[in-house]
Amino acid sequence: MLDIGGGIGALLLYMPAELVGTEPELTALDGAGGRVHTEVRERRIGTEVAHAALYPALPAGRYRVDGSGQVVEIAGAMVTEARWEPVATSSILAARRGVGAEPRRGVSHRPARAVPHGT
Protein backbone atom coordinates (compact mmCIF):
# COMPACT_ATOMS: atom_id res chain seq x y z
CA MET A 1 0.00 0.00 0.00
CA LEU A 2 1.41 3.37 -1.03
CA ASP A 3 0.65 6.53 0.91
CA ILE A 4 1.23 9.14 -1.82
CA GLY A 5 -0.46 12.35 -2.92
CA GLY A 6 0.13 16.07 -2.62
CA GLY A 7 3.78 16.49 -1.62
CA ILE A 8 4.34 12.79 -0.87
CA GLY A 9 5.76 10.32 -3.41
CA ALA A 10 7.25 6.82 -3.38
CA LEU A 11 10.45 5.15 -4.61
CA LEU A 12 10.80 1.66 -6.04
CA LEU A 13 14.53 0.90 -6.07
CA TYR A 14 15.44 -2.24 -8.05
CA MET A 15 18.34 -4.11 -6.45
CA PRO A 16 20.57 -7.14 -7.18
CA ALA A 17 19.31 -10.44 -5.75
CA GLU A 18 22.34 -10.73 -3.45
CA LEU A 19 21.15 -7.65 -1.53
CA VAL A 20 17.83 -9.22 -0.46
CA GLY A 21 17.52 -8.74 3.29
CA THR A 22 19.67 -5.59 3.44
CA GLU A 23 18.15 -2.21 4.31
CA PRO A 24 19.56 0.55 2.09
CA GLU A 25 19.16 4.04 3.54
CA LEU A 26 18.09 7.21 1.80
CA THR A 27 19.25 10.60 3.04
CA ALA A 28 17.21 13.70 2.18
CA LEU A 29 19.43 16.31 0.51
CA ASP A 30 17.10 19.27 0.81
CA GLY A 31 15.76 18.79 4.32
CA ALA A 32 12.62 17.03 3.11
CA GLY A 33 12.69 13.87 5.18
CA GLY A 34 15.92 13.08 7.07
CA ARG A 35 17.00 9.42 6.73
CA VAL A 36 14.85 6.40 5.99
CA HIS A 37 15.53 2.73 5.24
CA THR A 38 13.54 -0.28 4.09
CA GLU A 39 14.26 -3.95 3.42
CA VAL A 40 15.12 -5.29 -0.02
CA ARG A 41 12.66 -8.08 -0.81
CA GLU A 42 11.90 -10.44 -3.64
CA ARG A 43 8.78 -9.16 -5.38
CA ARG A 44 6.65 -10.95 -7.97
CA ILE A 45 5.21 -8.91 -10.80
CA GLY A 46 3.06 -11.27 -12.84
CA THR A 47 5.40 -14.07 -13.87
CA GLU A 48 8.53 -11.93 -13.38
CA VAL A 49 10.64 -11.78 -10.21
CA ALA A 50 12.24 -8.52 -9.13
CA HIS A 51 14.35 -7.62 -6.12
CA ALA A 52 13.54 -4.18 -4.81
CA ALA A 53 13.29 -1.82 -1.89
CA LEU A 54 9.99 0.07 -1.72
CA TYR A 55 9.88 3.40 0.11
CA PRO A 56 6.09 3.97 0.24
CA ALA A 57 5.83 7.56 1.55
CA LEU A 58 8.62 10.10 0.96
CA PRO A 59 8.29 13.88 1.06
CA ALA A 60 9.03 15.30 -2.40
CA GLY A 61 12.69 16.22 -2.83
CA ARG A 62 16.14 14.92 -3.66
CA TYR A 63 17.56 11.87 -1.84
CA ARG A 64 20.99 10.22 -1.85
CA VAL A 65 21.00 6.41 -1.87
CA ASP A 66 23.60 5.72 0.81
CA GLY A 67 26.29 3.29 -0.28
CA SER A 68 26.06 4.21 -3.94
CA GLY A 69 25.95 7.99 -3.98
CA GLN A 70 23.06 7.91 -6.47
CA VAL A 71 20.67 10.84 -6.24
CA VAL A 72 16.98 10.35 -6.96
CA GLU A 73 14.31 13.01 -7.27
CA ILE A 74 10.98 12.18 -5.62
CA ALA A 75 7.92 14.01 -6.96
CA GLY A 76 4.67 14.31 -5.02
CA ALA A 77 1.86 11.93 -6.04
CA MET A 78 4.32 9.93 -8.22
CA VAL A 79 6.14 6.62 -7.97
CA THR A 80 9.80 7.01 -8.92
CA GLU A 81 11.56 3.90 -10.23
CA ALA A 82 15.35 3.61 -10.17
CA ARG A 83 17.97 0.89 -10.50
CA TRP A 84 20.74 0.42 -7.94
CA GLU A 85 24.13 1.50 -9.28
CA PRO A 86 26.07 -1.78 -9.67
CA VAL A 87 29.44 -0.34 -8.62
CA ALA A 88 28.09 0.15 -5.10
CA THR A 89 27.08 -3.48 -4.62
CA SER A 90 30.57 -4.50 -3.52
CA SER A 91 30.59 -1.73 -0.89
CA ILE A 92 27.25 -2.84 0.58
CA LEU A 93 28.27 -6.51 0.63
CA ALA A 94 31.60 -5.61 2.25
CA ALA A 95 29.79 -3.57 4.91
CA ARG A 96 27.45 -6.51 5.48
CA ARG A 97 30.54 -8.66 6.19
CA GLY A 98 32.09 -5.95 8.38
CA VAL A 99 34.85 -5.11 5.90
CA GLY A 100 35.62 -1.43 5.37
CA ALA A 101 34.91 -0.51 1.76
CA GLU A 102 34.51 2.93 0.27
CA PRO A 103 32.02 3.70 -2.50
CA ARG A 104 33.84 4.20 -5.80
CA ARG A 105 34.35 7.70 -7.13
CA GLY A 106 33.39 8.80 -10.63
CA VAL A 107 30.13 6.84 -10.73
CA SER A 108 27.80 7.82 -13.54
CA HIS A 109 24.26 8.30 -12.27
CA ARG A 110 21.24 7.14 -14.21
CA PRO A 111 18.22 9.41 -13.97
CA ALA A 112 15.28 8.02 -12.05
CA ARG A 113 11.94 7.73 -13.83
CA ALA A 114 8.77 9.01 -12.17
CA VAL A 115 5.43 7.49 -13.15
CA PRO A 116 1.97 8.57 -12.02
CA HIS A 117 0.43 6.25 -9.46
CA GLY A 118 -2.37 4.10 -10.82
CA THR A 119 -1.25 4.02 -14.45
N, C-alpha and C positions, 0 to 999 in steps of 0.2 A: 504494500500500500504506500503510495507516494503522498506526501503532504505538501503540494506545490500550489502556487497561485500568487498573484500580486508580486511581491518582491522576493518570493521563495522559489527556488528551482531545485533540481536534483542532478546528480552525476552518476552515470553508469561507467565504471572504469574497468575495461577488459584487461585481464591479467594472465600471465602464464600459469599453466596447471600446477607447476611446482610451488607456487605461492599460495595455494589453497590453505586456509587456516591462519594466514598472517593477517595483520590488521594495519594496512597502510594509513598513515595520517595525512590529513590536508591541513595546511596553515593558511588562514586568510591573509592576504597581502594588503588589503585596504580597510582593515578593521571591521569587516563585515561579520565575521563569525568565530574568531579565535582559532582553536585547533579541534579537529574531529577525526575519529577513526571508525572503521567498520571492517568486518571480517570478509575476506575473499572466500567465496563459495562457488561450488559447481552449480550452474543454473541450466535448466533445460528450456530451450526455446523451440517448440515443435519437436522435430527429430534431431535437432542440433544440440550440442553441448557447448556451453561457454563457461569460462571461469571469470568471475567479475566481483568487484566490490560495488555495492549500491549505497550511495549517500542520499537518503530519501528527502531530506529537507535542509537545504543550504540557503542562507541569505545570498542574494545576488551579489556578485563581485568576483575578484580574481583570487585564485587559490594556488599554492604551490603543493605539488605532490611530493611529500617528504621522501627522500631516498632516491628520487630521480631528478628532481629539480624542474620537472615539467610544470608549466603554468596553464591552468584551465580557467576559462571565463564561464561563470554560471549566470544565466539570465533568469529572471523571474518567470514563473509559469511555464518553464521549458525543462526538458530533460536533455542534458548535455552528455554525449557519448565520447569517450576518449580511450585510446589504447595506451597501456603502460609502455614506457620507453625501455626497450630491451637491454640497453647498456646498464641500467640500474639494477637489474635482476641479481647480478652477482653481489652487489652491495647489500641487498636485502637478505639474500641467503647467507652471506657471511655474518651479518648482524644476528641472524637467527641462530647461528652456530657460536656466537660470541667472539668472532674474529673481527678485528678492526678493519674496516674497508671504507674508503672514501668514494663518494660518487665521482664518476669521471667528468672531466671538464670538456667543454666543446661539444656538448650534446646538441643535436638539432632537435627542435621541438615541433611536433606535428600539431596543427591547430585542432582544437576540439570541435565537435559538430553539435549544435543545439537543434533539437527537434521539438515541435509542439507536443504536449502531452495529449494522448488520445487519438493520435493520427497514425 
